[in-house]
Amino acid sequence: MSISTSHAINMVIEEVINDDAKTRISKQPSLSTRNGSSSPAVTKQAGGARQLTAGADTIDLTSFNNISSGSVDFTGLKVQMIYIEITTATNEVTFAEGASNGFPAFAASNGKIGLGQGDQVFFVLDETTPDVSASVKTIDVASSDLDAEYEIYMVAG
């Protein structure tokens, strides 16, 4: 099995000031492709649709289903990319370092992020997280919407 991922982030903002003038701001980085021989490498993937139970979910990076429904263990690997989309939620859904054996995926945002219905985030971490291990492996997800649904995808290497 081999893993390959490509990503490009693009944002174009255009403001029409009057009929004769227009301001345009564009951020268009080049396309990035990662695989087992790239630097940083990606060698495993996991993720899919998930639903909170009683307003909570814990993602265990040592036992996480991949998109073909097999269990994946990221032990010894660094998470390189994370994509999250809130698909059904009436209230904010938070993602935070796990209370037990926490994985600090969102350290740059004080350890957690909050997302609402339809929100999407994409993190390119580039070797900035610790290796997944028995003591660094969980992400806690919580909401007052007891059965909120989200999709999460990760690649590690």
Secondary structure as UniProt FT lines:
FT   STRAND          4..7
FT   STRAND          11..18
FT   TURN            19..20
FT   STRAND          21..27
FT   STRAND          32..35
FT   TURN            36..37
FT   STRAND          44..51
FT   TURN            54..55
FT   STRAND          56..60
FT   TURN            61..62
FT   STRAND          64..65
FT   TURN            67..68
FT   STRAND          71..72
FT   STRAND          79..88
FT   STRAND          93..97
FT   TURN            99..101
FT   TURN            105..106
FT   HELIX           107..109
FT   TURN            110..111
FT   STRAND          112..115
FT   TURN            117..118
FT   STRAND          120..124
FT   TURN            126..127
FT   STRAND          132..133
FT   TURN            134..135
FT   STRAND          138..143
FT   TURN            146..147
FT   STRAND          149..156
//
